[in-house]
């Protein structure tokens, strides 16, 4: 895991942390916080890309992950 993060930008490491939070919330069945983490992932991905802090390749990767989680969680309610 450490080596994977070694070559990632600070922006990518931030998104990876949010993604880890999202996965942990899903594993623990914390629906509200999982939705909040998913939204945070999408918002930060867009903001970091707009600020020029996220490469286009990384943007596409995290945008796709956001869309996949959004689709998977569409019926994930209390």
Secondary structure, 3 states (H helix, E strand, C coil): CHHHHHCCCHHHHHHHHHHHHHHHHHHCCCHHHHHHHHHHHHHHHHHHHHCCCCCHHHHHHHHHHHHHHHHHCCCCCC
